[in-house]
């Protein structure tokens, strides 16, 4: 990743009546089915772009979390962080952005004053379709913090080779860092931040639909 260290049918009677009245209606149905299949093929591999999550509706959703393929190559400390977030979020109901990517902040969340970064564990949750190659930018704020100003971090990228394909309502753990202007919080000690105080808004989101 570029910027890190480490989402009715009809009754039988109605069907019979329709077939009798339309006669050659089956041809129209086949045409419709073909058009729908073509549409589905076109949508596969489509790159989706979302300007911002700001103001988008949310819903409660049962999500699953799986370790990404890159977990095989992580050091023990980072893998432990991933596994803790997996345990926290897997098979739980979370507030998810409708039809977009959601970033859930994990328990590991510290401000590192030596490098002016807020470093957090997180789960990136996908959409209601299978997707890959997720990219986004982030606006970050901390509740009740006036001495920490976040700056542009550029694009965060999660490619298929590292995190795999993301199935519907599935997420993966990761580590993510947010740069700040030099803060009044000087010193070498890491400062614990309450994850509930981290306000995240994703923007310039894009991903590729697989199916």
NORMOWO-V119716 format. One line per field, one symbol per residue. ss: DSSP state (2 for helix, 1 for strand, 0 for the rest). phi: phi as a letter, one per 20 degrees, with the letter a starting at -180 (. if undefined). A space follows every 10 residues. Layout:
ss: ???
phi: ???
//
This chain:
ss: 0000000000 0222222222 2200222222 2222222222 2220001111 1100000111 1111100022 2220022222 2222222220 0111111000 0111111111 1100001111 1111100000 1111111111 1100000001 0000011102 2220010001 1111111111 0000000000 1100222111 1111111110 0
phi: .fccee..ee ffffffffff femefgffff ffffffffff ffffnfedcc faefmffcbe bfddccffgf gfdeffffff fffffgffdf lcecedfflb ecddeeffbc edffclcedc ebcededece cblecadcdc cdfmcddcde dfemeecceg fedmedfglc ccfbdbccfc fgdfeeodff dfdfgfeedd ceblebbdfe a
//
